Structure formats: structure tokens, C-alpha cells
Amino acid sequence: LLVDKGNFRHFMAKEIYEQPEVISHTLANYIDMATETVRLPEDLPFDFSQLKRITICACGTAYYAGLVGKYWMEKYARLPVDIDVASEFRYREVPLEEGGLAIFISQSGETADTLASLRYCDSQGQHILSIVNVRESTIARESGTVFPTLAGPEIGVASTKAFTCQLTVLACLAIAAGRQRGILAESDERKLVHALVEVPRLATQALKLEPQIEDIARDLSRARDVLYLGRGLNYPLALEGALKLKEISYIHAEGYAAGELKHGPIALIDENVPVIVVSPSDSLFDKTISNMQEVAARGGNIILLTDEDGAQASGDQPQATLVLPKMFQFVQPLIYAIPVQLLAYHTAVFMGTDVDQPRNLAKSVTVE
Ligand code: G6P
């Protein structure tokens, strides 16, 4: 299979720009547009209404996708989720009740720790569901049920389009689970599916922020440390933003739950530490904005990712504001992922690092 960069300077940029299309393909695989419902395979060996809890396990960016999945499953299907990075999970000797469901998320389908965790869950009588991008992978082969992400080959070491496609599949799963468990009425399901169908269009809009993101990245590339803050569904995004930034620009970055700021990281804040706040104007906005004020009061430079209402409410405190379209809370992580990726990308380009093949990292980690 020959994949080239087309008109892009790096695979990563090309893959970021492919997102509206590949999310669309992934959605088409799981959504019945005529009825606006999520389509599950008929031979699914379990029923969400029978499950008491779910285990999710993955590494790196795929783990952060799983973390968003946990918030979704708990909120929209009222199903408790235990999630861990695979390298911890596999050695924890987790007690699991026979007949439970374990979900493994992996772009490559070859990550050694994820595979070992899968085998452990299999030995404990769990149903094994994997969300994988590479269909012919070991993880796919060893799973009872495979939910593919239709992202196409991902070449850049830092995962981008695979991440948003993993989110797409998890969103569909959460809706299906909510329906089977009697939590979501037909009209709720339609509303959520509607919101998902809008994602490719919103993603295209988010990509238009690129020139502004480039300006911000110029400043970021001069920083030694960067803090990323988010709350609720945006907390995993803060973690992912920090991971992306350190992976490809080698700038030290940390993602924090906004409410944890006062329990440590606030000690780092001064005019030299940019703080990127991911906070659309949702039900948690006021809380996160008060964290932002704590940063501003200490001279911190804030970069705010929000929507029009959020931009108005935050006044002139942020040094820069990226204004995204207003959208249903459910789909926010899918859209906010895009500026987060572009910020890391352009910072790395300014630093002159090898964006597609960052030092010391591998695309597929088959060692333990
Ligand atoms: C490596 C890659 C990451 C990826 C992680 C998990 O560290 O550099 O981009 O998120 O492995 O990989 P997987 O193929 O299991 O999603």
C-alpha cells in the first residue's frame, strides 16, 4: 500500500486534515442514517442491559480516547467503567466477574501491553471487544468482537485521525449501550446521533482556525513548560494535548484536571508558563473559568479554547482565544481535539523537530 503526503509537508498534517472524511466513513459504518439510530452487529455476544460494569484498557492516545469513552458510558448509559493504562492493568490482578465486557482500544492492534491485558481478560471469562484501526492485527484476531475505526493508514507517529475515529466508535457504543439499558429514549438517541452526524462539518470549521493557531504556536515554541487544563469531557483532551505537545515538540507539558490546579501545578505558574485551557461554554464552564482567573491573578499567560459565549464571558483575561463553533456537549471532544493537534503540530514545526518520526518514539510498541 502506497501512502504519500500529497500536498502536505508532513503526514501528521495530512492526517489532521483527513479527519472530517474519515470520521464520516466511521460514522457511516455504525449509524443508520434513515432511522438515526446506532447499528450494532446482530451477533453481538453480549447485551449492555445485562452488564454491571465495563473494563477499558489501552495505551497512549488510545487510552485518552478510552477516558472520554468512560465519561460517555457513565453519563449516557449509566454504566460504570473501570479504565487503566494497559501496562498497569495487566499486572493488577483485577478481579473480574465472569461474563463482563472488556474493551481494548488500539490503532496498530499490536501494542504488547494492550494485548497482554486482552489475554488476561479473556482468561477471566470476559467478552472481548476491540476498537482497532488495523484490521489484520493480533488484537483484532484475538477479539470476540471487532469494531473497526475507518481512519485508513496512519503514518505519523503521533496519533491524530485514529484518535478521533476511536472517539467516534466509542460515542456510538455509548449511545447503543444507553438504548439497550433503557436510559436513552428513542428521541434522545436521535438527538445524539444528530449531533454526531454534524461532527465532520464542525471538524472542517475547526480546521479553519489554523492560521490563528500558527500565531499562538510561535509563542508556545519559546516556552519551556506548558500546562493544559480541562474539566469533565475536556480533561482527557487536556491530557492528550500535553502528550501531543511533548511527543513532537519536546516541550515539557502537563495535562491537569482544572480542579486539581490548586493541588500542585499552580505553584509553577508565572509569566513563563503558558496555560492552555480547554473550556467550551458547557455546564462546567464557570468552574473552569474560575481556575483560569487563578492563573491570570498569578501572571500566567492563558490560551483559551472555547466558543463564542465562552469568549465573551472570559473577557480580556486570555492572551489568546480560539473560538470554536457552538455544539452539543456530547461531541465536544471530537472537535476540540483538532485545535489541540494543530497547536502541537505547529509548535513542533517552529521548533524544527522531526514531526512524523519524533526521537525515541515508535508507531507501534511491541515491547513491554
Ligand atoms: C505509541 C504511539 C502512540 C499510541 C500508543 C498506543 O506510543 O506512539 O501514538 O497512542 O503507542 O498505540 P496503539 O497502536 O495501541 O493505539
Residues whose N, C-alpha, C, O or C-beta is under 5 A from the ligand:
A	BS01	G6P	C59 G60 T61 A62 I105 S106 Q107 S108 G109 T111 V157 A158 S159 A362 K363 V365
